[in-house]
Every structure is written in C-alpha cells, then in structure tokens.
C-alpha cells in the first residue's frame, strides 16, 4: 500500500512533520509513505511541483492529510480532491475522513484556502 502524506508547507522539516509521519506509520505499518517534502522536487515553479504532487496522489492507494488548526492550503485541497481514499490526522490519530471543506472567501493567500468540516469515522 502507498499512502500520500498531504500537509502544509509550513510543517516541512519540523518536529510536527515527523510526529505526523509517526502517526501514519502507526496506523498503516506496512505502507510506503510518499512525502512531497522529501519525495518530490520542491525547488522550482509551484505549478510544476503541484503537477508532480497530483500525479503521485493518483498513484497512491490513499491519502492522509493534516491541517493547521483546521485550515488547509490550496495544494492540500487539490491533492485531497484527486485521492482515492482520504484519511485525516485528527485528535492525534489517523481517522477515515467523510467531511468536507468551507472555502475561505476573503483569504489573500493560497496557503490559507479552506477550513475542514470534520466528520470522522473508523478510527484506525
């Protein structure tokens, strides 16, 4: 099983990123985790990077995403919309995600794009 780890750029190379990877490994011990921070070239035009991210999402069996206090960026939003199966890191656990999103209409940045409407089931 291949799992894409969708998370905010602000978490890259932080202890939070490492903790979330730990949670994913705990929930899916046999899975190969695809982390865009380390597995996809970042030092280029954002549109090129996102194209590769979407391609990676489509090649994975599932996606696990996290938010920043319930907010996700446009990139994570687009990745989720291309995933086969979606899980959310919520309450220090990886949970099956059946919720939705509210677009932040007055945001001036793609980094704060939508809020997560949580409806989580099937704790792993």
C-alpha positions as CSV (number, residue, x, y, z in Angstrom):
1,X,0.0,0.0,0.0
2,X,1.2,3.5,-0.9
3,X,0.0,6.5,1.2
4,X,0.4,10.1,0.2
5,X,1.0,12.4,3.1
6,X,-0.6,15.8,2.3
7,X,0.4,18.6,4.7
8,X,1.1,22.3,4.7
9,X,4.5,23.7,3.6
10,X,4.9,25.3,7.0
11,X,5.2,21.8,8.5
12,X,8.1,20.8,6.3
13,X,11.3,19.9,8.2
14,X,9.7,20.4,11.6
15,X,9.0,18.1,14.6
16,X,5.3,18.2,13.7
17,X,6.0,16.7,10.3
18,X,8.0,13.9,12.0
19,X,5.2,13.3,14.5
20,X,2.5,13.1,11.8
21,X,4.7,10.6,9.9
22,X,4.9,8.5,13.1
23,X,1.1,8.6,13.3
24,X,0.7,7.4,9.7
25,X,3.2,4.6,10.2
26,X,1.4,3.6,13.4
27,X,-2.0,3.4,11.5
28,X,-0.5,1.8,8.4
29,X,2.6,-0.1,9.5
30,X,3.1,-1.9,6.1
31,X,2.6,1.2,3.9
32,X,5.1,3.1,1.9
33,X,4.6,6.8,2.7
34,X,5.0,9.3,-0.1
35,X,6.1,12.6,1.5
36,X,6.1,15.5,-1.0
37,X,8.7,17.3,1.1
38,X,11.3,14.6,0.5
39,X,10.0,12.6,-2.4
40,X,9.1,15.4,-4.9
41,X,11.4,18.2,-6.1
42,X,10.4,21.5,-4.4
43,X,12.9,24.0,-5.8
44,X,11.0,25.1,-8.9
45,X,7.8,26.7,-10.1
46,X,5.0,25.8,-7.7
47,X,2.7,24.7,-10.6
48,X,5.3,22.1,-11.7
49,X,5.7,20.8,-8.2
50,X,1.9,20.6,-7.8
51,X,1.6,18.7,-11.1
52,X,4.0,16.1,-9.7
53,X,2.2,16.0,-6.4
54,X,-1.1,15.3,-8.1
55,X,0.4,12.6,-10.2
56,X,1.8,11.0,-7.0
57,X,-1.6,11.2,-5.3
58,X,-3.2,9.4,-8.2
59,X,-0.6,6.6,-8.0
60,X,-1.3,6.1,-4.3
61,X,-3.9,3.9,-2.7
62,X,-4.8,6.5,-0.1
63,X,-4.0,10.0,1.2
64,X,-3.6,11.1,4.8
65,X,-3.8,14.9,5.3
66,X,-3.3,17.3,8.2
67,X,-4.4,20.8,8.8
68,X,-3.2,23.9,10.7
69,X,-5.9,24.4,13.4
70,X,-8.5,23.2,10.9
71,X,-7.1,25.1,7.9
72,X,-5.6,23.7,4.7
73,X,-3.9,25.3,1.8
74,X,-4.9,25.1,-1.9
75,X,-2.3,22.5,-2.6
76,X,-3.6,20.1,0.1
77,X,-7.1,20.8,-1.1
78,X,-6.3,19.9,-4.7
79,X,-4.4,16.7,-3.5
80,X,-7.4,15.6,-1.5
81,X,-9.7,16.1,-4.5
82,X,-7.5,13.7,-6.5
83,X,-7.3,10.9,-3.9
84,X,-9.0,7.5,-4.0
85,X,-9.4,7.2,-0.2
86,X,-8.9,10.0,2.4
87,X,-7.8,10.0,6.0
88,X,-7.3,12.9,8.4
89,X,-4.9,13.4,11.2
90,X,-7.4,14.4,13.9
91,X,-7.1,14.2,17.7
92,X,-3.6,12.6,17.4
93,X,-5.0,9.7,15.3
94,X,-5.4,8.9,11.7
95,X,-9.1,8.8,11.0
96,X,-11.3,8.0,8.0
97,X,-12.4,11.3,6.6
98,X,-16.0,11.8,5.4
99,X,-16.2,15.6,6.0
100,X,-15.9,18.5,3.7
101,X,-14.5,22.0,3.4
102,X,-15.5,25.6,3.5
103,X,-13.5,27.8,1.1
104,X,-12.1,30.9,2.8
105,X,-13.5,33.6,0.5
106,X,-11.6,36.5,1.8
107,X,-8.2,34.9,2.1
108,X,-5.4,36.8,0.4
109,X,-3.2,33.7,0.0
110,X,-3.4,30.1,-1.3
111,X,-1.7,29.0,1.9
112,X,-5.0,29.6,3.9
113,X,-7.5,28.2,1.4
114,X,-10.2,26.2,3.2
115,X,-11.4,25.1,6.7
116,X,-12.0,21.4,7.4
117,X,-15.6,20.4,8.3
118,X,-14.8,17.3,10.3
119,X,-16.9,14.2,10.2
120,X,-14.5,11.4,11.1
121,X,-15.3,7.7,11.4
122,X,-13.5,4.4,11.7
123,X,-10.6,5.3,13.9
124,X,-7.6,3.2,13.0
